[in-house]
Amino acid sequence: MPDLLTEITRATKAYYAQANHLELTATDLYDWLATLPDTRRAHVLHEGFATSRAEPDFLRFCLELRGYSMRNFLAEELSVAAYTLWATHGELASDLEPQ
C-alpha cells in the first residue's frame, strides 16, 4: 500500500501544480465560498484570500471550473489499483493518509 500512496501523492501534486498557471481571483474565492457550509465559510473568510489560495479544495474548485477534471487526470496518471484506492477512500480528501 505505501507504493500506492506514493503514486497517489505524486499524481495529486501534479494535478494541483496545474493551478500555478491559473490566475486565481477573488471572484473564484467567492464562488467557492458559496458552495461551503457556514462554519467552513467563516473559517476561510477569517483566514483570507492569500491563505485560501493554497487550500487543496479551493485549487480543485478552480481547476474543475476551468475544465481540469481531477478524476480524469488521475485516471490517466495512476495505475488501476492506485486509482481504485483513491476513488474509494481518498477522493474527498484529495489524497490518502498512510495507515
C-alpha positions in Angstrom: 0.0 0.0 0.0 2.8 2.5 0.6 3.7 2.4 -3.1 0.1 3.2 -4.0 0.0 6.1 -1.6 3.2 7.4 -3.0 1.8 7.1 -6.5 -1.4 8.9 -5.4 0.5 11.7 -3.7 2.8 12.2 -6.7 -0.2 12.4 -9.1 -2.3 14.7 -6.9 0.7 17.1 -6.5 1.0 17.1 -10.3 -2.8 17.9 -10.6 -2.6 20.8 -8.2 0.6 22.1 -9.8 -1.6 23.0 -12.8 -3.1 25.7 -10.7 0.2 27.5 -10.8 -0.6 28.6 -14.3 -4.0 29.9 -13.4 -4.9 33.4 -12.4 -6.9 32.8 -9.2 -9.3 35.7 -8.5 -11.4 37.0 -5.6 -14.4 36.0 -7.8 -13.2 32.4 -7.7 -12.9 32.6 -4.0 -16.4 34.0 -3.6 -17.8 31.4 -6.0 -16.1 28.7 -3.9 -17.3 30.2 -0.6 -20.9 29.9 -1.9 -20.5 26.2 -2.0 -19.2 25.8 1.6 -21.1 25.2 4.8 -21.4 28.2 7.0 -18.8 27.2 9.5 -16.2 26.4 6.9 -17.1 29.6 5.0 -16.5 31.7 8.2 -13.1 30.0 8.7 -12.0 30.6 5.2 -13.1 34.3 5.4 -11.1 34.6 8.6 -8.0 33.1 7.0 -8.2 35.4 4.0 -7.6 35.1 0.3 -3.9 34.6 0.4 -4.2 31.6 2.7 -7.1 30.2 0.7 -5.0 30.2 -2.5 -3.1 27.2 -1.0 -6.2 25.2 0.0 -6.5 22.0 -2.0 -10.3 22.2 -2.0 -10.1 25.8 -3.4 -7.5 24.8 -6.0 -9.5 21.8 -7.1 -12.6 24.0 -7.4 -10.7 26.5 -9.6 -9.2 23.8 -11.7 -12.5 21.9 -12.2 -14.2 25.2 -13.0 -11.7 25.7 -15.9 -12.2 22.1 -17.2 -9.3 20.4 -15.4 -11.1 17.3 -14.0 -9.2 15.7 -11.2 -10.9 12.3 -11.8 -9.9 12.3 -15.5 -6.3 13.5 -14.6 -5.8 10.8 -12.0 -7.4 8.1 -14.1 -4.8 8.8 -16.7 -1.9 9.2 -14.3 -2.5 6.4 -11.8 -2.4 2.6 -12.1 -5.7 0.9 -11.8 -5.0 -0.2 -8.2 -4.0 3.3 -7.1 -7.0 5.0 -8.9 -9.4 2.5 -7.2 -7.9 3.2 -3.8 -8.1 6.9 -4.3 -11.7 6.8 -5.7 -12.9 4.6 -2.9 -11.2 6.2 0.0 -9.4 9.4 -0.8 -11.2 11.5 -3.3 -13.0 13.7 -0.8 -9.7 14.4 0.9 -7.9 14.6 -2.4 -5.3 12.2 -1.0 -4.9 9.5 1.5 -3.1 9.4 4.8 -0.8 6.4 5.5 -2.4 3.7 7.5 
